[in-house]
Amino acid sequence: MPSTLILASASEIRAKLLRSADIPIVHQPTDVDETALKAQFPISIREPSAIAAALAEAKALALDIPGAM
């Protein structure tokens, strides 16, 4: 049985893309304030990969699902 991806993004487009690729998901958006989190990174070092990692971690922690992270 394939693993199920927990999608913590509110993006319906992201959910649709994953489903169209036959990736099993549970769509469970969180209330993480992405704008506030991004603002914590100084403009001079706003690396997209660092921001993506920080958002993923914040959303995983917001889900409060044992073993989600």
Sine and cosine of phi, psi and omega as CSV:
sin_phi,cos_phi,sin_psi,cos_psi,sin_omega,cos_omega
0.00,0.00,0.77,-0.64,-0.01,-1.00
-0.94,0.34,0.46,-0.89,0.07,-1.00
-0.94,0.35,0.45,-0.89,0.04,-1.00
-0.97,-0.24,0.76,-0.65,0.03,-1.00
-1.00,0.09,0.75,-0.67,0.10,-0.99
-1.00,-0.05,0.92,-0.39,0.00,-1.00
-1.00,-0.08,0.95,-0.30,-0.04,-1.00
-1.00,-0.02,0.09,1.00,0.04,-1.00
-0.99,0.10,0.57,-0.82,0.06,-1.00
-0.99,0.15,-0.05,1.00,-0.07,-1.00
-0.94,0.35,0.91,-0.41,0.07,-1.00
-0.93,0.37,-0.54,0.84,0.01,-1.00
-0.90,0.44,-0.70,0.72,0.02,-1.00
-0.87,0.49,-0.69,0.72,0.01,-1.00
-0.88,0.47,-0.69,0.73,-0.01,-1.00
-0.90,0.44,-0.67,0.74,0.02,-1.00
-0.88,0.47,-0.70,0.72,0.00,-1.00
-0.91,0.42,-0.67,0.74,0.03,-1.00
-0.90,0.43,-0.62,0.78,0.00,-1.00
-0.93,0.38,-0.37,0.93,0.07,-1.00
-1.00,-0.02,0.19,0.98,0.00,-1.00
0.86,0.51,0.56,0.83,0.08,-1.00
-1.00,-0.09,0.87,-0.49,-0.01,-1.00
-0.93,0.36,0.80,-0.60,-0.03,-1.00
-0.74,-0.67,0.39,-0.92,0.25,-0.97
-0.89,-0.45,0.90,-0.44,-0.04,-1.00
-1.00,0.03,0.95,-0.30,-0.07,-1.00
-0.73,-0.69,0.98,0.19,-0.02,-1.00
-0.86,0.51,0.53,-0.85,0.05,-1.00
-0.94,-0.33,0.13,-0.99,0.02,-1.00
-0.97,-0.24,0.51,0.86,0.03,-1.00
-0.92,0.40,0.77,-0.64,0.03,-1.00
-0.99,0.12,1.00,-0.08,-0.06,-1.00
-0.89,0.45,-0.61,0.79,-0.01,-1.00
-0.89,0.45,-0.70,0.71,0.01,-1.00
-0.91,0.42,-0.64,0.77,0.00,-1.00
-0.91,0.41,-0.70,0.71,0.01,-1.00
-0.88,0.47,-0.56,0.83,-0.02,-1.00
-0.92,0.39,-0.33,0.95,0.03,-1.00
-0.95,0.30,-0.27,0.96,0.02,-1.00
-1.00,-0.01,0.84,-0.55,0.06,-1.00
-0.85,0.53,0.62,-0.79,-0.05,-1.00
-0.80,0.60,-0.61,0.79,-0.06,-1.00
-0.92,0.39,-0.34,0.94,-0.03,-1.00
-0.82,-0.58,0.51,0.86,0.01,-1.00
-0.98,0.19,0.98,0.18,0.06,-1.00
-0.99,0.14,0.80,-0.61,-0.01,-1.00
-0.81,0.59,-0.63,0.78,-0.02,-1.00
-0.92,0.39,-0.59,0.81,0.02,-1.00
-0.94,0.35,-0.64,0.77,0.03,-1.00
-0.92,0.39,-0.69,0.73,0.02,-1.00
-0.87,0.49,-0.67,0.74,0.01,-1.00
-0.91,0.43,-0.66,0.75,0.00,-1.00
-0.91,0.41,-0.65,0.76,0.04,-1.00
-0.91,0.42,-0.68,0.73,0.01,-1.00
-0.88,0.47,-0.69,0.73,0.01,-1.00
-0.90,0.43,-0.71,0.70,-0.02,-1.00
-0.88,0.47,-0.66,0.75,0.00,-1.00
-0.94,0.35,-0.64,0.77,0.03,-1.00
-0.89,0.46,-0.67,0.74,0.02,-1.00
-0.92,0.38,-0.55,0.83,0.00,-1.00
-0.93,0.36,-0.44,0.90,0.00,-1.00
-0.93,0.37,-0.52,0.85,0.00,-1.00
0.83,0.56,0.73,0.68,0.05,-1.00
-0.94,-0.35,0.86,-0.52,0.02,-1.00
-0.82,0.57,0.76,-0.65,0.02,-1.00
0.99,0.13,0.04,1.00,-0.02,-1.00
-0.96,0.28,-0.31,0.95,0.01,-1.00
-0.62,-0.78,0.00,0.00,0.00,0.00
